[in-house]
């Protein structure tokens, strides 16, 4: 039973990593060309997919802006016009 679970987990991880690899634009792939990453994911169980997910592509995080706090009445043009 454990062998079946591990086989299914390996298959799911490989499929996920392969789809992610093939859908990643070429300019976001790191270290080696996309074709070699895809072959690594397919031919080396566990290590290939995990290495792709960790080191294969750049992870673009959304830019963190400064949190905006509440505005005071002096920052509101409508309030200033009413003075």
MOPAC internal coordinates of N, CA, C and O (Angstrom, degrees):
PM7 1SCF
backbone

  N    0.0000 0     0.00 0     0.00 0    0    0    0
  C    1.4453 1     0.00 0     0.00 0    1    0    0
  C    1.5329 1   111.29 1     0.00 0    2    1    0
  O    1.2310 1   120.78 1   138.04 1    3    2    1
  N    1.3306 1   116.12 1   -41.96 1    3    2    1
  C    1.4561 1   120.25 1   179.10 1    5    3    2
  C    1.5281 1   110.83 1   -64.07 1    6    5    3
  O    1.2310 1   120.68 1   142.78 1    7    6    5
  N    1.3136 1   116.31 1   -37.22 1    7    6    5
  C    1.4618 1   120.55 1   178.77 1    9    7    6
  C    1.5300 1   110.73 1   -62.62 1   10    9    7
  O    1.2310 1   120.41 1   140.49 1   11   10    9
  N    1.3151 1   116.81 1   -39.51 1   11   10    9
  C    1.4661 1   120.97 1   178.93 1   13   11   10
  C    1.5314 1   110.30 1   -65.82 1   14   13   11
  O    1.2310 1   120.60 1   136.54 1   15   14   13
  N    1.3176 1   116.46 1   -43.46 1   15   14   13
  C    1.4658 1   120.65 1   179.86 1   17   15   14
  C    1.5282 1   110.63 1   -63.27 1   18   17   15
  O    1.2310 1   120.24 1   135.58 1   19   18   17
  N    1.3246 1   117.15 1   -44.42 1   19   18   17
  C    1.4631 1   120.15 1   179.19 1   21   19   18
  C    1.5286 1   111.93 1   -65.55 1   22   21   19
  O    1.2310 1   120.47 1   142.15 1   23   22   21
  N    1.3177 1   116.71 1   -37.85 1   23   22   21
  C    1.4616 1   120.43 1   177.81 1   25   23   22
  C    1.5224 1   110.88 1   -65.08 1   26   25   23
  O    1.2310 1   120.35 1   136.10 1   27   26   25
  N    1.3224 1   116.93 1   -43.90 1   27   26   25
  C    1.4642 1   120.32 1   178.86 1   29   27   26
  C    1.5291 1   111.45 1   -66.58 1   30   29   27
  O    1.2310 1   120.31 1   141.93 1   31   30   29
  N    1.3254 1   117.00 1   -38.07 1   31   30   29
  C    1.4637 1   120.41 1   177.77 1   33   31   30
  C    1.5262 1   110.51 1   -65.32 1   34   33   31
  O    1.2310 1   120.28 1   137.77 1   35   34   33
  N    1.3172 1   117.07 1   -42.23 1   35   34   33
  C    1.4588 1   121.01 1   178.32 1   37   35   34
  C    1.5281 1   110.84 1   -64.12 1   38   37   35
  O    1.2310 1   120.46 1   137.98 1   39   38   37
  N    1.3158 1   116.72 1   -42.02 1   39   38   37
  C    1.4599 1   121.30 1   178.99 1   41   39   38
  C    1.5275 1   110.91 1   -64.41 1   42   41   39
  O    1.2310 1   120.34 1   135.95 1   43   42   41
  N    1.3204 1   116.95 1   -44.05 1   43   42   41
  C    1.4667 1   120.57 1   179.59 1   45   43   42
  C    1.5281 1   111.01 1   -64.12 1   46   45   43
  O    1.2310 1   120.42 1   136.98 1   47   46   45
  N    1.3202 1   116.81 1   -43.02 1   47   46   45
  C    1.4618 1   120.86 1   178.99 1   49   47   46
  C    1.5242 1   110.93 1   -64.09 1   50   49   47
  O    1.2310 1   120.41 1   138.56 1   51   50   49
  N    1.3200 1   116.81 1   -41.44 1   51   50   49
  C    1.4612 1   121.12 1   179.50 1   53   51   50
  C    1.5229 1   111.02 1   -64.67 1   54   53   51
  O    1.2310 1   120.16 1   135.44 1   55   54   53
  N    1.3219 1   117.29 1   -44.56 1   55   54   53
  C    1.4673 1   120.64 1   179.90 1   57   55   54
  C    1.5234 1   110.47 1   -63.69 1   58   57   55
  O    1.2310 1   120.65 1   135.24 1   59   58   57
  N    1.3286 1   116.37 1   -44.76 1   59   58   57
  C    1.4668 1   119.87 1   179.56 1   61   59   58
  C    1.5289 1   111.13 1   -61.07 1   62   61   59
  O    1.2310 1   120.41 1   132.36 1   63   62   61
  N    1.3271 1   116.83 1   -47.64 1   63   62   61
  C    1.4656 1   120.64 1  -178.22 1   65   63   62
  C    1.5260 1   111.17 1   -66.41 1   66   65   63
  O    1.2310 1   119.84 1   142.67 1   67   66   65
  N    1.3215 1   117.90 1   -37.33 1   67   66   65
  C    1.4595 1   120.71 1   179.76 1   69   67   66
  C    1.5247 1   110.72 1   -66.49 1   70   69   67
  O    1.2310 1   120.07 1   135.43 1   71   70   69
  N    1.3194 1   117.47 1   -44.57 1   71   70   69
  C    1.4646 1   120.53 1   178.20 1   73   71   70
  C    1.5260 1   110.12 1   -63.41 1   74   73   71
  O    1.2310 1   120.53 1   137.50 1   75   74   73
  N    1.3212 1   116.58 1   -42.50 1   75   74   73
  C    1.4599 1   120.39 1   178.50 1   77   75   74
  C    1.5262 1   110.69 1   -62.88 1   78   77   75
  O    1.2310 1   120.34 1   138.72 1   79   78   77
  N    1.3095 1   116.96 1   -41.28 1   79   78   77
  C    1.4626 1   121.75 1   179.37 1   81   79   78
  C    1.5296 1   111.07 1   -63.85 1   82   81   79
  O    1.2310 1   120.35 1   134.14 1   83   82   81
  N    1.3117 1   116.93 1   -45.86 1   83   82   81
  C    1.4594 1   120.26 1  -176.76 1   85   83   82
  C    1.5250 1   112.55 1   -70.74 1   86   85   83
  O    1.2310 1   119.86 1   152.68 1   87   86   85
  N    1.3287 1   117.86 1   -27.32 1   87   86   85
  C    1.4615 1   120.69 1  -179.26 1   89   87   86
  C    1.5275 1   113.37 1   -89.49 1   90   89   87
  O    1.2310 1   119.97 1   170.82 1   91   90   89
  N    1.3062 1   117.67 1    -9.18 1   91   90   89
  C    1.4593 1   121.01 1   179.98 1   93   91   90
  C    1.5271 1   109.67 1   -76.25 1   94   93   91
  O    1.2310 1   119.88 1   -49.13 1   95   94   93
  N    1.3367 1   117.84 1   130.87 1   95   94   93
  C    1.4703 1   119.61 1   177.28 1   97   95   94
  C    1.5346 1   111.17 1   -61.10 1   98   97   95
  O    1.2310 1   121.29 1   -30.32 1   99   98   97
  N    1.3263 1   115.14 1   149.68 1   99   98   97
  C    1.4701 1   120.55 1  -176.19 1  101   99   98
  C    1.5257 1   113.04 1   -59.66 1  102  101   99
  O    1.2310 1   120.01 1   148.29 1  103  102  101
  N    1.3226 1   117.59 1   -31.71 1  103  102  101
  C    1.4621 1   118.90 1  -177.39 1  105  103  102
  C    1.5266 1   112.86 1   -76.23 1  106  105  103
  O    1.2310 1   119.77 1   171.85 1  107  106  105
  N    1.3341 1   118.05 1    -8.15 1  107  106  105
  C    1.4625 1   121.05 1   178.24 1  109  107  106
  C    1.5263 1   113.14 1  -102.39 1  110  109  107
  O    1.2310 1   119.84 1   177.94 1  111  110  109
  N    1.3305 1   117.91 1    -2.06 1  111  110  109
  C    1.4605 1   121.84 1  -179.78 1  113  111  110
  C    1.5260 1   108.78 1   -83.28 1  114  113  111
  O    1.2310 1   120.87 1   -48.79 1  115  114  113
  N    1.3368 1   115.94 1   131.21 1  115  114  113
  C    1.4682 1   120.63 1  -177.02 1  117  115  114
  C    1.5297 1   111.10 1  -104.86 1  118  117  115
  O    1.2310 1   121.10 1   -24.73 1  119  118  117
  N    1.3019 1   115.50 1   155.27 1  119  118  117
  C    1.4652 1   127.27 1   168.18 1  121  119  118
  C    1.5250 1   114.67 1    73.07 1  122  121  119
  O    1.2310 1   118.52 1   120.28 1  123  122  121
  N    1.3157 1   120.43 1   -59.72 1  123  122  121
  C    1.4660 1   121.84 1  -178.68 1  125  123  122
  C    1.5253 1   108.65 1  -131.68 1  126  125  123
  O    1.2310 1   119.59 1   -19.10 1  127  126  125
  N    1.3423 1   118.40 1   160.90 1  127  126  125
  C    1.4655 1   120.66 1  -179.49 1  129  127  126
  C    1.5335 1   112.51 1   -61.07 1  130  129  127
  O    1.2310 1   121.52 1   -23.06 1  131  130  129
  N    1.3218 1   114.70 1   156.94 1  131  130  129
  C    1.4586 1   121.35 1  -175.93 1  133  131  130
  C    1.5288 1   112.38 1   -59.83 1  134  133  131
  O    1.2310 1   119.75 1   142.48 1  135  134  133
  N    1.3234 1   118.09 1   -37.52 1  135  134  133
  C    1.4632 1   121.09 1   179.61 1  137  135  134
  C    1.5252 1   111.12 1   -59.63 1  138  137  135
  O    1.2310 1   120.47 1   137.07 1  139  138  137
  N    1.3242 1   116.71 1   -42.93 1  139  138  137
  C    1.4667 1   119.84 1   179.53 1  141  139  138
  C    1.5234 1   111.55 1   -69.42 1  142  141  139
  O    1.2310 1   120.36 1   144.97 1  143  142  141
  N    1.3379 1   116.92 1   -35.03 1  143  142  141
  C    1.4678 1   119.05 1   174.89 1  145  143  142
  C    1.5243 1   110.10 1   -62.51 1  146  145  143
  O    1.2310 1   120.43 1   136.45 1  147  146  145
  N    1.3367 1   116.77 1   -43.55 1  147  146  145
  C    1.4628 1   120.02 1  -179.67 1  149  147  146
  C    1.5293 1   110.68 1   -62.79 1  150  149  147
  O    1.2310 1   120.30 1   138.38 1  151  150  149
  N    1.3265 1   117.04 1   -41.62 1  151  150  149
  C    1.4637 1   119.88 1   177.51 1  153  151  150
  C    1.5235 1   111.49 1   -65.11 1  154  153  151
  O    1.2310 1   120.23 1   139.98 1  155  154  153
  N    1.3215 1   117.16 1   -40.02 1  155  154  153
  C    1.4618 1   121.18 1   177.77 1  157  155  154
  C    1.5285 1   110.79 1   -62.44 1  158  157  155
  O    1.2310 1   120.75 1   136.99 1  159  158  157
  N    1.3187 1   116.17 1   -43.01 1  159  158  157
  C    1.4675 1   120.44 1   179.08 1  161  159  158
  C    1.5257 1   110.41 1   -62.76 1  162  161  159
  O    1.2310 1   120.35 1   139.46 1  163  162  161
  N    1.3266 1   116.94 1   -40.54 1  163  162  161
  C    1.4669 1   120.33 1  -177.73 1  165  163  162
  C    1.5243 1   113.62 1   -75.71 1  166  165  163
  O    1.2310 1   120.28 1   142.31 1  167  166  165
  N    1.3258 1   117.08 1   -37.69 1  167  166  165
  C    1.4603 1   119.90 1  -169.59 1  169  167  166
  C    1.5259 1   115.26 1   -94.85 1  170  169  167
  O    1.2310 1   119.78 1   161.60 1  171  170  169
  N    1.3168 1   118.02 1   -18.40 1  171  170  169
  C    1.4646 1   120.45 1  -177.83 1  173  171  170
  C    1.5271 1   108.35 1  -118.68 1  174  173  171
  O    1.2310 1   120.30 1   -82.83 1  175  174  173
  N    1.3312 1   117.03 1    97.17 1  175  174  173
  C    1.4633 1   119.15 1  -176.98 1  177  175  174
  C    1.5261 1   111.97 1   -61.40 1  178  177  175
  O    1.2310 1   120.60 1   -32.48 1  179  178  177
  N    1.2790 1   116.46 1   147.52 1  179  178  177
  C    1.4640 1   127.74 1  -179.65 1  181  179  178
  C    1.5258 1   112.49 1    64.18 1  182  181  179
  O    1.2310 1   119.58 1   125.39 1  183  182  181
  N    1.3207 1   118.40 1   -54.61 1  183  182  181
  C    1.4633 1   120.88 1  -175.12 1  185  183  182
  C    1.5296 1   110.84 1   -69.77 1  186  185  183
  O    1.2310 1   119.89 1   136.63 1  187  186  185
  N    1.3223 1   117.81 1   -43.37 1  187  186  185
  C    1.4589 1   121.19 1  -179.29 1  189  187  186
  C    1.5199 1   113.01 1   -61.33 1  190  189  187
  O    1.2310 1   119.61 1   124.78 1  191  190  189
  N    1.3284 1   118.35 1   -55.22 1  191  190  189
  C    1.4691 1   119.08 1   179.59 1  193  191  190
  C    1.5260 1   113.75 1   -62.21 1  194  193  191
  O    1.2310 1   120.25 1   139.32 1  195  194  193
  N    1.3248 1   117.13 1   -40.68 1  195  194  193
  C    1.4663 1   119.39 1  -179.26 1  197  195  194
  C    1.5259 1   110.58 1   -67.49 1  198  197  195
  O    1.2310 1   120.18 1   140.45 1  199  198  197
  N    1.3373 1   117.25 1   -39.55 1  199  198  197
  C    1.4639 1   119.16 1   178.63 1  201  199  198
  C    1.5285 1   110.96 1   -66.43 1  202  201  199
  O    1.2310 1   119.95 1   144.50 1  203  202  201
  N    1.3386 1   117.71 1   -35.50 1  203  202  201
  C    1.4666 1   119.61 1   175.82 1  205  203  202
  C    1.5286 1   110.54 1   -63.83 1  206  205  203
  O    1.2310 1   120.41 1   134.24 1  207  206  205
  N    1.3143 1   116.82 1   -45.76 1  207  206  205
  C    1.4579 1   120.09 1  -177.12 1  209  207  206
  C    1.5244 1   112.18 1   -66.88 1  210  209  207
  O    1.2310 1   120.08 1   149.42 1  211  210  209
  N    1.3249 1   117.44 1   -30.58 1  211  210  209
  C    1.4654 1   120.14 1  -178.85 1  213  211  210
  C    1.5302 1   111.57 1   -87.47 1  214  213  211
  O    1.2310 1   119.99 1   134.00 1  215  214  213
  N    1.3315 1   117.62 1   -46.00 1  215  214  213
  C    1.4644 1   119.72 1  -169.53 1  217  215  214
  C    1.5211 1   114.78 1  -122.73 1  218  217  215
  O    1.2310 1   119.19 1  -178.45 1  219  218  217
  N    1.3072 1   119.16 1     1.55 1  219  218  217
  C    1.4559 1   120.33 1  -170.84 1  221  219  218
  C    1.5077 1   116.59 1   -79.66 1  222  221  219
  O    1.2310 1   119.96 1   149.68 1  223  222  221
  N    1.3147 1   117.68 1   -30.32 1  223  222  221
  C    1.4535 1   118.43 1  -176.97 1  225  223  222
  C    1.5146 1   110.14 1  -142.43 1  226  225  223
  O    1.2310 1   121.91 1   -18.72 1  227  226  225
  N    1.3128 1   113.94 1   161.28 1  227  226  225
  C    1.4565 1   118.63 1   178.64 1  229  227  226
  C    1.5169 1   108.81 1   -77.49 1  230  229  227
  O    1.2310 1   121.10 1   -42.09 1  231  230  229
  N    1.2807 1   115.49 1   137.91 1  231  230  229
  C    1.4612 1   120.95 1   176.87 1  233  231  230
  C    1.5183 1   107.52 1   -97.75 1  234  233  231
  O    1.2310 1   121.11 1   -66.30 1  235  234  233
  N    1.3027 1   115.49 1   113.70 1  235  234  233
  C    1.4571 1   118.47 1  -179.64 1  237  235  234
  C    1.5229 1   109.01 1   -91.69 1  238  237  235
  O    1.2310 1   121.71 1   -66.21 1  239  238  237
  N    1.3024 1   114.34 1   113.79 1  239  238  237
  C    1.4505 1   120.52 1   178.11 1  241  239  238
  C    1.5202 1   108.88 1   -93.80 1  242  241  239
  O    1.2310 1   120.07 1   -33.26 1  243  242  241
  N    1.3026 1   117.46 1   146.74 1  243  242  241
  C    1.4589 1   118.51 1   177.63 1  245  243  242
  C    1.5273 1   110.28 1   -64.62 1  246  245  243
  O    1.2310 1   120.32 1   -36.51 1  247  246  245
  N    1.3143 1   116.99 1   143.49 1  247  246  245
  C    1.4614 1   118.81 1  -178.65 1  249  247  246
  C    1.5257 1   110.97 1   -63.98 1  250  249  247
  O    1.2310 1   122.03 1   -41.09 1  251  250  249
  N    1.3090 1   113.72 1   138.91 1  251  250  249
  C    1.4580 1   118.66 1   179.76 1  253  251  250
  C    1.5183 1   108.52 1   -94.02 1  254  253  251
  O    1.2310 1   120.85 1   -69.46 1  255  254  253
  N    1.2933 1   115.98 1   110.54 1  255  254  253
  C    1.4540 1   120.46 1   177.34 1  257  255  254
  C    1.5195 1   109.94 1   -89.31 1  258  257  255
  O    1.2310 1   121.74 1    -9.35 1  259  258  257
  N    1.2983 1   114.28 1   170.65 1  259  258  257
  C    1.4559 1   118.41 1   176.83 1  261  259  258
  C    1.5139 1   108.81 1   -70.90 1  262  261  259
  O    1.2310 1   120.28 1   -43.88 1  263  262  261
  N    1.2964 1   117.07 1   136.12 1  263  262  261
  C    1.4618 1   117.90 1   177.29 1  265  263  262
  C    1.5269 1   109.70 1   -68.33 1  266  265  263
  O    1.2310 1   121.43 1   -45.07 1  267  266  265
  N    1.2933 1   114.88 1   134.93 1  267  266  265
  C    1.4571 1   118.72 1   180.00 1  269  267  266
  C    1.5145 1   109.10 1   -89.51 1  270  269  267
  O    1.2310 1   121.44 1   -51.43 1  271  270  269
  N    1.2894 1   114.84 1   128.57 1  271  270  269
  C    1.4551 1   120.61 1   178.64 1  273  271  270
  C    1.5169 1   110.07 1   -89.27 1  274  273  271
  O    1.2310 1   120.87 1     2.11 1  275  274  273
  N    1.2815 1   115.94 1  -177.89 1  275  274  273
  C    1.4699 1   118.71 1   178.21 1  277  275  274
  C    1.5279 1   110.42 1   -67.69 1  278  277  275
  O    1.2310 1   120.98 1   -34.36 1  279  278  277
  N    1.3208 1   115.73 1   145.64 1  279  278  277
  C    1.4576 1   120.83 1   179.83 1  281  279  278
  C    1.5222 1   109.19 1   -90.16 1  282  281  279
  O    1.2310 1   121.62 1   -37.09 1  283  282  281
  N    1.2961 1   114.50 1   142.91 1  283  282  281
  C    1.4555 1   119.72 1   175.45 1  285  283  282
  C    1.5191 1   110.42 1   -83.91 1  286  285  283
  O    1.2310 1   119.93 1   -13.42 1  287  286  285
  N    1.3142 1   117.75 1   166.58 1  287  286  285
  C    1.4675 1   120.07 1  -178.83 1  289  287  286
  C    1.5271 1   112.74 1   -63.75 1  290  289  287
  O    1.2310 1   119.82 1   154.58 1  291  290  289
  N    1.3331 1   117.94 1   -25.42 1  291  290  289
  C    1.4645 1   119.18 1   179.59 1  293  291  290
  C    1.5275 1   112.38 1   -72.47 1  294  293  291
  O    1.2310 1   119.91 1   168.64 1  295  294  293
  N    1.3237 1   117.77 1   -11.36 1  295  294  293
  C    1.4638 1   121.81 1   177.47 1  297  295  294
  C    1.5222 1   112.05 1   -93.58 1  298  297  295
  O    1.2310 1   119.59 1   174.89 1  299  298  297
  N    1.3054 1   118.38 1    -5.11 1  299  298  297
  C    1.4598 1   122.68 1  -177.30 1  301  299  298
  C    1.5281 1   109.29 1   -98.76 1  302  301  299
  O    1.2310 1   119.77 1   -67.14 1  303  302  301
  N    1.3449 1   118.04 1   112.86 1  303  302  301
  C    1.4693 1   120.00 1  -178.02 1  305  303  302
  C    1.5292 1   112.78 1   -61.12 1  306  305  303
  O    1.2310 1   119.95 1   144.67 1  307  306  305
  N    1.3198 1   117.69 1   -35.33 1  307  306  305
  C    1.4660 1   119.85 1   179.32 1  309  307  306
  C    1.5276 1   110.88 1   -64.06 1  310  309  307
  O    1.2310 1   120.33 1   140.67 1  311  310  309
  N    1.3000 1   116.97 1   -39.33 1  311  310  309
  C    1.4621 1   120.74 1   178.53 1  313  311  310
  C    1.5252 1   110.30 1   -65.41 1  314  313  311
  O    1.2310 1   120.87 1   138.25 1  315  314  313
  N    1.3373 1   115.94 1   -41.75 1  315  314  313
  C    1.4607 1   119.51 1  -178.55 1  317  315  314
  C    1.5270 1   111.76 1   -68.16 1  318  317  315
  O    1.2310 1   119.66 1   146.84 1  319  318  317
  N    1.3455 1   118.25 1   -33.16 1  319  318  317
  C    1.4595 1   121.46 1   177.29 1  321  319  318
  C    1.5281 1   111.08 1   -66.26 1  322  321  319
  O    1.2310 1   121.13 1   147.41 1  323  322  321
  N    1.3214 1   115.45 1   -32.59 1  323  322  321
  C    1.4649 1   119.72 1  -178.08 1  325  323  322
  C    1.5146 1   113.86 1   -77.21 1  326  325  323
  O    1.2310 1   119.40 1   173.31 1  327  326  325
  N    1.3175 1   118.74 1    -6.69 1  327  326  325
  C    1.4713 1   120.51 1  -179.73 1  329  327  326
  C    1.5019 1   112.70 1   -76.98 1  330  329  327
  O    1.2310 1   120.10 1   180.00 1  331  330  329

